[in-house]
Amino acid sequence: MRIILRRLSITYLLLTLCLLTACDGYKVEGGKVYVYGWNEGRWFYKDLLEGADAKTFRELDDHFACDKDHVWYAGALIEGARAATFRVVGHGYATDGVHCYGQWGKVFDVADPSTFSAKSDYLTEDATDYYWDGRPVHVADKATFVVLPAGSVSQWAKDKHYVYNLCFIPEDADTLVRVARIPIADYDTFEPLRCDEHPVSQYARDKRQVYFGDTIVAGADVATFRHVGYNVGQDCHRVYYCNRATQIKDFSALREVGHFYIDGKHVYNWHLSSIPDADVATLRELDMPWAVDAHHVFHSDRLVPGADPKTFSAVRQYDHAGRTWSSSPHWDYGKDATHVYWRDSLIAGADAATFSVVASDSDDGGWVVFDKNRIYQGADCKTVERFKREVLKLHK
């Protein structure tokens, strides 16, 4: 029996970037409306909501709000939304009877907005279909559609005709619906596989074969196969990453060193691919995702050519909250005694001693990246000048 498996792809990277800004709610004070919350550049903020009519203003939930003429999401005006008919349906979704609105103000259309409702943070429905992150699932039989296993967090569903894979693919920049047809060997015994540490699983099986998303895990032993880690499977013969067989025999025998795995002889990245340059005996993590061994520096699993492991560190990013400077390691900027790097690439001419990342005090927020010679990102501001005086001691 051939079953259509439909895959809906979204990009977690975009969601991660969105989470750097958060709206906590709205307040009406002195005849004016304010939105307040937190973002990475400005920390806690309270801003006037321009154009809002305080007399008719209504806070619908922590993010959606409206007055007699306008609708906002997290303080941002939703152009064209109809305030008079706007209603929130839960899980970060709403509709005005014409269009539907998702998390972060995403606008999408459904077949019947009048019956639009939310089932979870990603699954919504109307009278005719289900939608995954705003994209139609094109369910063949809505009456028998069920998420598997029923009532739990899952990326699998089925109706009496088809199996559906509702995918999250962080590496995939394509956010459009794609349909892939693969053979499901035995529909009646098809089941998602669970992992206690990762309740959302891309693995599933029937009595004849194992699946990862919309692909078959070739050669996997069905009887012994289990989901053991994020995108990691194990059977009696070997370990699999996604649908790919690896050279690793026993996932439980691996030792984690930061974002690497070690089996005593080899170093593997989080995709479980071997890193031939890494030294098993001396590998250690600095600040994620930076790591060093006796001879090399790594950003994630990529070698940073020429970097000195003895003097290497992550560049600190600074913010001035209250009366003191606070700092944390930067994910992408690193330096040794003489050079500065962006991930695995040298920043030619950058001054390692004064290279800095500082939160801007401008209205746009964000970060300013600079050294004593130039600004690489952002614009000069009062906080940067203060940092130069107080921390770098560049001005007497």
N, C-alpha and C positions, 0 to 999 in steps of 0.2 A: 504493500500500500504506500503510495507516495503522498506525503503531507507537505503543504506549503508552510514554511517557517518564515514569518515576517519579522524583520529586524528594524527597530527604530533607534536611531543613533543620536545621542546628545553629547555635548562637549562639557565635561566637568571643569575644564580650565576656565571657561567663561564664568561659571558659577563661583569658582574660587576667587576670581578677581572681583566679582560683585560683592563677595562677603567681606572685602576690605572696607566697605562702607556699610553702616547699619543705621537705620532710622528706628528710634525707640518710641516715637509717638508725636502727638501734637498738643499744644496748649493755647487756650484763648485767654489773653491777659490785656486789660486796658483797652478793649475794643479792637485788638489786633490778634492775628493768629501766628503762632510760631511752631516750627518743626525742630525737634531736638534729637540728638543721638550721638554717634561716635564714628569717626573714620580714622584711618591710619595716619594721615597727614596732620589732622587738626585735633585729634583726640575728641574730647567731649565738646559739642557745639550746640548752639541754640540760635536759629536763624529765622528772620521774618519771612513768612510765607506770602510772597508778593501777590497781590490781586485777590486775596481771599476775603470774602465777606463774613466778618465775625458773627453777624446776627443769624445767618443761615448755615454756618459751618457745622459739619457733623464728622466726627471721627468714626469711621466704619470698623476699623480694626487697627492693629499697630502700624499698618502701612498705607492702606487705602483711606482716603478722606474726600469729602466733597462739600461744596456750598451750592447755592441755587443754580450756578452756571458752570462750575468747573469740577474736575476730578483730579486728585493727586495720588501718586504712589511714592512713598518715602520722600515726600517733599517736592517731587518732580511732577510738573503738570503733564497729564495725559491728553495730548492734543486730540480733539474730536470726540472724546468720551461724553456720553449723554448723562448729565447729572440727575435729571428728573427720573430716569428709569434705572439708575445704577444700583446693583445689589451685589453683596459679597456672598459667596457660596461656600467659603471655608478652604483651608489648606493653601491659602495664598492666592485664590482665584476669585474672579468676579465677572459680571457681564452687565451690559447696559441694554440688552435685548437685541443688539445689532452685532456687536463684536464681543469677544471674550478676552479676558486679561489675566495673565499669569504672574508668576513671581518676577520681580524687578520690572513690572510694567509691560511685560511681553504681550503683544497684541496678536491674537489669532482668531480664526473663524471656525465655527462648527455648523453642522447642518441645521440644527434647531436650537437657537440660543434660549428660547423660552423654557426649555426643559434641561438646560445646562446645570450640572452639579459636579461636585468634586468627591472622589473616592479616597484619594491619598495625595501626597505632595506632588506626584507625577501623573496619576491616573484620574481622568475626568470622563464624563459621559454626557450624552444627550439621548433623545429618544431613539436615535438611529445608529449610533456608533459609540465606541470608546476612543479616547485620545490620550496619548502618552507624551507628556511635556508639550501639549498643544498640537501634536501631530496625529492625524487619524490612523487608527489601527486597522481599519477596514475589516472589522469583525464579520465573519461569514454568517454566524448564527448568534445574535446578541443574547438570546434567552438562555443559552447554555455556556456563555463565556464565563470563565472563572480563572482567577489568578491562582497559581500553584506554588506551594501548597496553600489551600484555602485559609484566608485570614492572616497570613504572615507576609513579611517583606519578601518580595520575590522579583525575579526578572523573567519569569516564565508564566504563560497563561495558555489556555486552550478552550476551544468550543467543540462541538461534536464533529467538526470537519477538519480543523487545523490546530497546530501547535504554534504559539507565538513567542518569540524571544524579544523582550523589551530591554534593549541593551543600554548600558553605560559604557562608553569607550573613550577614556580620557585622552588617548593618543590620536583620536580621529577628529580632524578639523571639519569634516563634512557633517553638517547638522540636518541634512535632508533625509527624508524617509527613503530607505532602500529595501527592496524586496528580494530575498534570496530563496531559491527552491532547493531543498535537499531531501533525500529519502529518510523518512523515519521508519525504522525497521519494524517496530511493533508499537502501534498507537496506544493500545490498552495498558501496556506496562510502562509507558513513558513517565518518568518522575524526575524532578529537580534533585540535585544532591546538596546536602547541607554541610556546613562547617560551623562549629561553635563560635570561632573567632571572626568569621565572615558570613553573616546570615544572608547576604545577597550573593547568590552564586550564578556563575555563567555555565557551570557544569550540570549536565543531566544525563540520564541513561534510560535505555529500555533493556529488554532481556537479551538483545543482540549486539548493541554497540553503545559507545559513550559519545556525548556531544559537548562541544564548547561553543556557546553562542550558536551561530548558524553553520558550524563546521563539525565534521566527524573527527574524533581523536583516533587516528589510524593506529591500529595495533594494540589498543588498550584492552586489558583484561577486564571484562564487564563485572565479573563476580567479585573481584578484589579492589576495583577502582574506588577511590574516595577523594573528596575535596579536602585538602589539608592546609591550604594557605591562600593568600590573595592571588587568584588566577593560577593556582598550583594544584595539581592532582598527583596521585600516587597509586600505582597498582603493585602487584607482587614482583614486577620486573624492574620498574624504573620510575623516575619522577618526570612529570610533564609541566611545562609552562604554557598556559593556554592550550592550544592543540598540538604543541610541539614536544616531541620526546627529547629529553636531555640525557647527558652522560651520567647523571647523578642516580644512584641506586636507592638511597634512603634519605628522605627529606628530614626525618627526625634526627639524623646524625649530623646535620649541618649546624655550625655555630655562627651566630650573628655577630658581626663586628660593624656597628653602625648600620649603614644601608647595604652592607656586603654579607655574603655567606661564605664560610670556609669549611672544607671537609678534611683539613689536615695536609692536603697536597695541592689543592687548587683554590683560587679565589673566584667567586661568581658574583655578578651583579644581580640586581633584583629581578631581572628577566631570566636568571639562572644560566646566563652565558658566561663562559670562562673568560677571565681577564689575565692574559698571559704575562703582562708586565708586572703585575702586583706580587709582592713578596709576602708569602703566607706568615712567616715568623714575625715580621715587624709591622704589619699593617695595623693602623689605628685611625679612628675617626677623630677629626678636630671638631668643628662645628658643622652640622649637617648643611649641605651635602659634601663638604670638604673632607678629604682623608689623605693621609701620607703613609708611606713606608720608608725604609732606610734610604731609598734612592729616588723616589717619585712623589709627585703630588697629583691627586685626582679630584676632579669636580664631578660628582656623581660617579659614573663609571668611566669617565673620559680622562685620559692622561693629559696633564697640563705641561706641555713641553718646556723644558728649561727652568721650571720653578724649583726653588731650593727648599727641600722638605725640612731642613734644620731651622729655618727662620720663617717659614710660611705660617700665615694666619688669615682668618676671614677678616675683611674690613669691617669695622664697627659702624653701625648707623645710629646717629644721635638725635635725640629730641630733648627740648627744654620744657619740662612740665613742672610748674611751680617754681621752686628756687634752685633746683639742681638739674644737671645734665644726666639723662639716662641713655643707655645704649644697649644694643643687641647685635649679634653677628649677622652680616649681610649674606643672603643666600647666594648671590652671584658675583660679588666683588671680593677678591682676595689679593694678598700681596706677600712678597718676601722682603728681604732687606733692601733690595734695589729695584724691584719691578712690581707693577700692578697688573692684575689679570681680570678680565671679564669672562667668567666661566673658564674655558680652556684656551682662551685667546689673550695674547699679550696686548696691553694698551700702550702703544709706543709713546715714549716721551713722558709718561705720567710719573710724578714725583711720589715715591713710596712713603716718604716721611710725613708728607702733609696731605695725602689723598684722603678725602673724607666724604661721608654721606650724611646730610643734615636735613631734618624736616623743615620745610619752608613755612614762614609765617604769612605768606601771601594769601589772598582770598581763595585761590585755586588749590591751596594745600600742596601735597606732593613732596618730593624730595629734591634737594640740590646736591649734585655730585661735582666735586671740584678738588683742585690742589692749589698750591701757591701760585701757579702759572696761569691757570685757566679754569673756566667752568665747562664741564662736559654735559651736564643736563640741568635743566631748570634755570633760574635767574637769581642774581644776587638779592639779598634781603637783609633785614636787620638781624635776624637770628644767625645767619651765616657770618656777618661781621662780628657779632658777639662771640661766636664760636672761635673765630680766628684769634680774637684777643684773649679769651679766657682759657681755651684748651690748646690751641696750636701756638699761642704766644708769638703770633706773627707781627703784632703791633705793640710798640712800647708805650 
